[in-house]
């Protein structure tokens, strides 16, 4: 399973490499799980903070250069045999699922997302510390390519017009419809896309739904289409990874990620659509 429960993590504290993927370095510094290292979405998990970064070329959170990310993993002391647990405070939706996807896409198998995130950890009796994590850096992680499928805008333009494929947008319904847009300059969605928000993967407690429930949820959406014929996107390729994680939990792995997502698409002259509220 790509998830680990808070009680299971409590039993492993001190034996796994913990990565805190909350968006705020200040929150991390104020208190984090013992031994956790902060993984910054903008600086380490994407190129968002790079000088001259243009969201029209790759979206708001394009993947970092492979060599830079493998070097970062080495700086965190992560090798192929290292057991890694990633968490955030938003059910995996901040950046924990994105980091999980990036590690799996490199071929790293021993990685899980903390189910329920930091709130679940605290409820299970884990405590926070402000002490800096001690790391033992190693060489760059031995990977030479992203092994899990990604697609670019040109491919998405073909996918959206192919009846044998499906394109899924996991933003909130009001953003997909085009009622509102708080992060990007244009409201709406890619024509032909379906919508199922990423937080529909979670139950009322903030944990992932049971695998059988997720499987039924996504089989209803796929309507017989193979998961390998599904492409998932969001605003900037972050919460899309939450749905890719949910699909993996459901036993429906193999979908591709459009990293640039709406933040790239909406800045181009490609077609855009809106829907009326139900």
C-alpha positions in Angstrom: 0.0 0.0 0.0 1.2 3.5 -0.8 -0.3 4.7 2.5 0.8 4.3 6.1 -1.5 4.8 9.1 -0.5 7.1 12.0 -0.2 4.2 14.5 2.0 2.3 12.1 4.2 5.4 11.7 4.4 5.9 15.4 6.0 2.4 15.7 8.5 3.3 13.0 9.6 6.8 14.1 13.3 7.0 14.0 13.7 4.2 11.5 12.3 5.9 8.4 13.2 9.0 6.5 10.4 11.5 7.2 9.7 14.3 4.8 7.3 17.2 5.7 5.7 18.6 2.6 3.6 21.4 4.2 3.8 24.6 2.1 5.1 26.9 4.9 8.8 26.7 6.0 7.7 28.7 9.1 5.2 26.1 10.1 7.8 23.4 9.7 10.3 25.4 11.8 7.7 26.0 14.5 7.1 22.3 14.9 7.3 19.1 12.9 7.4 15.3 13.5 10.7 14.1 15.0 13.4 13.6 12.4 11.3 15.2 9.6 13.0 17.2 6.9 11.1 20.0 5.1 10.5 19.4 1.4 9.6 22.8 -0.2 7.2 22.6 -3.1 8.4 25.8 -4.8 12.2 25.3 -4.4 12.7 21.5 -4.3 9.7 19.8 -5.8 9.3 22.2 -8.7 10.9 25.0 -10.6 8.5 27.6 -9.3 11.2 29.6 -7.5 13.7 29.5 -10.4 14.6 32.9 -11.8 12.6 33.8 -14.9 10.1 30.9 -14.4 7.2 31.4 -16.7 3.9 29.5 -15.9 3.1 29.5 -19.6 5.9 27.1 -20.1 5.2 24.1 -17.9 2.6 25.6 -15.5 3.0 27.0 -12.0 4.8 24.0 -10.6 6.8 22.3 -13.4 9.0 19.3 -12.3 12.5 20.2 -11.3 15.4 19.1 -13.5 16.0 15.4 -12.9 19.6 15.9 -11.9 18.7 18.5 -9.3 16.0 16.4 -7.7 18.3 13.3 -7.6 21.0 15.4 -5.9 18.4 16.7 -3.4 17.4 13.2 -2.5 21.0 12.4 -1.9 21.3 15.5 0.3 18.3 14.1 2.3 20.1 10.8 2.7 17.7 8.9 0.5 19.0 5.8 -1.3 17.0 3.1 -3.2 16.7 1.0 0.0 15.6 3.9 2.2 12.1 3.7 3.6 10.5 7.1 3.2 7.2 8.5 4.7 5.8 11.8 3.4 3.2 13.9 5.2 1.5 17.3 5.1 -1.5 18.8 7.0 -4.1 18.5 4.2 -4.7 14.8 3.7 -1.8 14.6 1.2 -3.1 17.5 -0.9 -0.5 20.1 -0.1 2.5 18.4 -1.7 2.8 15.0 0.1 1.2 13.2 -2.8 3.3 15.1 -5.3 6.5 14.1 -3.6 5.2 10.5 -3.4 4.6 10.6 -7.1 8.1 12.0 -7.8 9.8 9.3 -5.8 7.7 6.5 -7.4 8.3 8.1 -10.9 12.1 7.7 -10.2 11.6 4.1 -9.4 11.7 4.4 -5.6 9.5 1.7 -4.2 9.7 2.2 -0.4 7.7 5.4 0.0 4.3 6.0 1.6 2.1 8.9 2.4 0.9 9.3 6.0 -2.9 8.7 5.8 -4.7 11.6 7.4 -1.5 13.7 7.6 -0.2 15.6 10.6 -3.6 15.8 12.3 -3.8 12.0 12.3 -0.2 11.8 13.7 -1.1 14.1 16.5 -4.3 12.2 17.3 -2.2 9.0 17.4 0.0 10.5 20.1 3.0 11.7 18.1 4.4 15.0 19.2 6.1 17.9 17.4 9.6 19.2 17.8 11.4 22.3 16.6 14.8 20.5 16.5 16.5 20.3 13.2 16.6 16.9 11.6 20.0 15.2 11.4 20.8 13.9 8.0 23.7 11.9 6.5 24.0 13.0 2.9 24.8 10.5 0.2 25.5 10.7 -3.5 22.7 11.6 -6.0 19.9 9.1 -6.2 20.7 6.7 -9.1 18.0 7.5 -11.6 18.2 8.7 -15.1 14.6 9.3 -16.2 11.1 9.8 -14.9 9.6 6.3 -15.3 6.0 7.1 -14.8 4.0 8.6 -17.7 3.7 12.4 -18.2 2.2 14.2 -21.1 2.5 17.7 -22.5 -0.1 20.2 -23.8 0.2 18.9 -27.4 -0.6 15.4 -26.2 -3.5 16.6 -24.1 -4.9 18.4 -27.1 -5.1 15.0 -28.9 -6.2 13.1 -25.8 -9.2 15.4 -25.2 -10.5 14.6 -28.7 -9.9 10.8 -28.5 -13.0 8.8 -27.5 -10.8 6.0 -26.3 -9.0 8.3 -23.8 -10.2 10.2 -20.8 -8.9 13.5 -19.3 -9.7 14.2 -15.7 -9.5 17.6 -14.0 -9.3 17.3 -10.2 -9.8 21.0 -9.2 -12.9 22.0 -7.2 -16.1 21.9 -9.3 -16.6 25.7 -9.3 -13.1 26.2 -10.7 -13.6 23.5 -13.4 -17.0 25.1 -14.4 -15.3 28.5 -14.6 -17.5 30.1 -11.8 -14.4 31.4 -10.1 -10.6 31.3 -10.5 -8.3 32.4 -7.7 -4.9 31.2 -8.9 -4.7 31.5 -12.7 -5.6 34.4 -15.1 -8.4 32.6 -16.9 -11.4 30.6 -15.5 -12.7 27.5 -17.1 -11.4 24.1 -18.1 -9.9 22.1 -21.0 -12.7 21.1 -23.4 -13.6 17.4 -23.1 -12.3 17.0 -19.6 -14.2 15.3 -16.8 -14.2 16.7 -13.2 -13.9 14.9 -9.9 -12.2 16.9 -7.2 -9.1 15.5 -5.5 -10.6 15.8 -2.0 -13.4 13.4 -3.0 -10.6 10.8 -2.4 -10.9 11.5 1.3 -13.5 10.5 3.9 -14.9 12.8 6.6 -11.9 12.2 8.9 -9.4 13.4 6.2 -8.1 9.9 5.5 -8.3 8.2 2.2 -11.5 6.2 1.5 -11.2 2.4 1.6 -9.6 0.9 -1.5 -12.9 -0.8 -2.6 -14.8 2.5 -2.3 -12.1 4.3 -4.3 -12.2 1.6 -6.9 -15.9 1.9 -7.4 -15.6 5.7 -7.5 -13.1 5.6 -10.3 -14.6 2.7 -12.2 -17.8 4.7 -12.4 -15.8 7.6 -13.9 -13.7 5.5 -16.3 -16.8 3.6 -17.6 -14.6 0.8 -19.0 -11.7 2.9 -20.1 -8.4 1.5 -18.9 -6.6 3.5 -16.2 -3.6 3.6 -18.6 -5.8 5.6 -21.0 -6.5 8.2 -18.3 -4.6 11.5 -18.0 -5.0 13.5 -14.7 -4.4 17.2 -14.2 -5.3 20.0 -11.9 -4.2 23.6 -11.6 -0.5 23.1 -11.5 0.2 19.3 -11.4 0.2 19.0 -7.5 -3.2 17.9 -6.4 -3.4 15.7 -9.6 -0.9 13.5 -7.8 -3.4 13.0 -5.0 -5.8 11.4 -7.4 -2.9 9.4 -9.0 -2.2 8.2 -5.4 -5.9 7.3 -4.9 -5.9 5.4 -8.1 -2.9 3.4 -6.9 -4.7 2.7 -3.6 -7.7 1.5 -5.6 -5.5 -0.9 -7.7 -6.0 1.2 -10.8 -2.5 2.5 -11.4 -1.0 3.6 -14.7 -2.6 6.9 -15.5 -0.5 9.7 -16.8 0.1 13.2 -15.4 -0.2 16.5 -17.2 2.2 18.5 -15.1 1.5 21.9 -16.7 -2.2 21.5 -16.1 -4.7 24.4 -16.3 -2.0 26.9 -15.3 -0.1 26.2 -18.5 -3.1 25.5 -20.7 -5.0 28.7 -19.8 -2.0 30.9 -20.7 -2.0 29.5 -24.3 -4.3 30.1 -27.2 -5.7 26.6 -27.0 -9.4 26.2 -26.6 -11.1 26.7 -23.2 -14.6 25.9 -22.0 -17.0 26.8 -19.2 -20.1 25.0 -17.8 -23.2 26.3 -16.1 -23.7 25.4 -12.5 -26.1 22.5 -11.9 
